[in-house]
């Protein structure tokens, strides 16, 4: 189950919960595709699984032929995290200079998730484009595969994925992941789903714009929405710091997602910045793109 799907089920209240005895044969939950945030993880584990079904978190990628990090049934877990790398995967977390933030380095600091040794599913290149393959994965640090995810390892050795490193926002010189905004927004009782992107800004270099679907939608041009947007920005400023508060929050009817429920952040950014969409084969709900275009056009007309 993807975290996005769980957040959708949460908005249904008690209707999203199973009947007593309905899941007696269930032993574990499997999850992959995107980072968790605390509230959905606890809801799935406690309210649905009755605190007896571990959430087996798994992270890797199509291009590596499998996984890098996983949870292992029977071993200690932490909410939203991974027990360890999968056997055979020599994973590490490194800083911008390629120095380890895990093996002998400072604990619980975010860095790039990398692999330091070959593995059975390692690709040998891109079809007829070896230069692009080398640039994408091997150009940062000699002999090290850079996977493109932010990660950290805490003092107890548990691993956490923080989101894609190429999605990172740099606001007034400070780096922040979109998941930081998204996780904070979905803790607000009015918000069902959220996605954050970086938008060029003349003063800060980049500014955060957030897009939300609401538990109970309200008119975008209404006073109630303006008040809620102000409240949501204050909510984020309190959690992330005033300097990282988003420039705007936009309400949309739906967000673009894949068939397994993962929100396609890159498509949100492409629509908002009027860029090429790229491959849309994974898109489950094309109407979400129209909703984003309408939101952008309305904002431009009001400017």
N, C-alpha and C positions, 0 to 999 in steps of 0.2 A: 504494500500500500504506500502510495506517495504521500508526503506530508500535505500537499495541496488537497488531495482527496479527503484526508482526515479533517482538514479545516472546513471543507464543504459540509461534511457530515455533522460537524460541531454546530453549524448554524441551524440545523434541524431540531436542536434541543433533544428532548426525550425521544422524539420520533427517529432520531439517528442511532438510538441504542437498541441492542438486541433484546428479545424477550428472554425472561429467565429460562435457563436450560438450553437455549437455542445454540449456544457455542460450546457445549460441554466437551465435544470431541476436539476442539481447537487446542493446539499445543504451543504454537509460535506464530508471530506475525513476521512477515518478510517486508523489508522496505529498501528502496533504492531510488536514485534519480535526482535527488536534491537534498540540501541540508534540512534538518529538523529545527524547529524552535520549541521552547519548553512546553507551552500550554497544549498544543496538539499531541505531543509525545505523552504527556501525563494523562490526557483524556483517553487516548487509545489504550494505554497500559492499565489505567485504573478503572475507567468507566466501562470500557468495552471488554477488556481482557480480565477484569477482576483481579489485577495484580498477580496473576499466575502464569501469563503467557509472555515470555520475553520478546522484545522487538529486535529481530536480527537485522541490524543495519548493515548495508553492503554498498561499497562504493568502488567504482573502477571506470570502465569505459569500453565502448565498442572497439576502439582502436587498439586496445591492449589485449583483447580476447578474453576478458574476464575482470576480476576485481583486484583492488590493491588493499583495501581495509575491510574488516568485517567484525561482527560480533560472533561469539562462539557460545552456544548453549552450554550451560553448566559452569561458565566462568563469570566473574563479577562484571557488571555493566554499569554505566552511568547514563543518565538521560541524554539523548541526542548524540551519543558518542559511539565509538568503535572500540572493541577490546584490544585489537592489535592488527598489524599487517597480516595478510593471508600468507601461509607458509610458502616460501620461495620468492616472496616479493621483498626486496631489500629497500624498504621505504625510508625516507628521512624528510625532515622539514628544515629548510635552509633560509638564510637571510639574503639580502640583495647581492652580497658578495659571494654567496655559495657556501657560507659557513653553517655548520649544523646548529639548529636550535633545539635539537633533541639529544643526540648522542654526545654527552658531555657539555652541551650548551645550556643556556638558560631555559627553564621549563615554562610552559604555558605562554609562549610568545608566538604570534602568528607569523608564518612564512610560507614559502612555496613548497608544495608537496612534490617530491622528486623520487626517482628510482635510481639507485646507484649500481645496479648490476642487471644483466640481461635476464629474461624470463621466458618460459616456453611459448607464450602467446605474443611475443614482441614483434611488431610489424617491421618489415625490412625496407619499406618505403611507400610512397604514394604512386599510384599508377601513372607512369610516364612523367613524374614530377619529383625526382629525388631532391632537388634543391629546396622545394617547398617543405618536404618532409624534414630535412635537416634543419631548416630555419624554424619550423614550428616547435620541434621538440628537443633539439640538440645544440642550439646556438648559444644558449645562455651560459652554460657551464660545461667545461670539457668533460666528455664521457658521462654526463648525467642527463637522464630523461626528465624534462620539466613537464609535469602533467597539466598544469594550468589551473590548479585549485589552491586556494588558501587553506592552510591547515595549522593545527597546533597539537602539542602533546602536553598533557598536564603533569603535575608532580607525581601522580600515581601511575603514569604510563598509559593513560587512556587517550585515544586520538579523537580529534574533532575536525570535521570539514566546515569551513566558514563560508564557502561559496567560490565562484570562479574568480581567479585573479585578474582576468581581463575585463571583468565587470566592475572592478574596484573604482570608486569615485575618489577624486582628489580635490578636496574643498579647502581653499585658503591654505594649501600646503599640508593638509591632514588627510591621510588615507582612511577610508571607511568603506565597508562592504555594503552592498544593497540589502543583504540579509539582516544587517543591523536595523535598518529602517523597517523592513518588512516584519521582522519578529516583534518589534516594538508596536507597530501599528495594529497587528492582530490581537494584541492584549487589550485594545480599547473595545468596549462592549458594542460599539456601533459598527465595527469593521468586520467583514466576513473574510476578505482576501486583500492582499496588497502586493504591489511590485514597485520597485524604485529604480530609477535610471539617473545617469548624469547628463546634464545639459550644459553646453558652453555658456559661460557667464563672464562678462567683461571685468567684473570686480574680483570675484573669487577664483576665476579660471574655470571652475565647474560648479554647478549648483544642482542640488537634488530635487527632482520632481517625482512625486509619488502618485500612484494610481490605485484607487480602492474600489471594491464593491462593498456595498453596505448590507447589513442584516435586514434593514428596512429602508429601501431606497427612498430618497427625497428629491424634490426638484433641484436641478443644478443651479438655477438662477435664483433660488429662493433665499430668503433671509435665514431660514433654518440651516441651509447648506453652508452659507457664509459663516455662520456661527460655529458649525461643526468643523469646518476647515480650520478656523482659528484655534479651536480646541485641540484638534489633532496635531497641528504644528506645535502648540505649547506642550502637548503630551510627548512629542519627539524631542523637543528642546530639553525637557526635564530629564529624559533618559540618556540622550546622546551628547548634550551640551548645546548651549545657545549658538555657538559658531557653526554647528553641523545641522541646525534646523533647516528643513527643506524650504525652497522658495515657494513652491505651490503644491497643493494636493488636489488631485482631480478625481471626480467620481465618474465611473463608467458602469455600464450595465453588466459587462462580462469582460474577462481577460483571456487572451489567446492561450490555448493549452494544447498539449499533446494528448494522444488517446489514453495514456495512463495518468493524466491529470496534472502533469508538470507545466507550470506557467512558462511561456516562451518570452523571456525578458528581452531578448535581442529584437524580437518583432515589435514589441512595445516601443523600444528606442528607435527602430527604423521608421515606424509610422510617425512618431512624434517629431523626428528630425527630418522627415521627408527624404529618407534614404531608400536604397534598393532593399527589398525584403530578403533576397536570397532564396534558399531552398525552403519551400513551404509544404513539403510532402508530409511532414509530421503534424501539421496543424489540423486539429479536430474541429474547430469552430470558426470558420472564416468570418462569421458575423461579428466577431470580436474586433477584427481589424476595422470594420465599418464604424463600430462604436467609438474606437479611438480616433479615427479620422473626423468623425462628427464632433467629438470633444475638442480636438485641435482647431477645427474650422470655427466653432462657436467662440473659442477663446480669441482667435485672430480677429473675428468680426467685432468682438467687444472691446478690443484694444484701441 
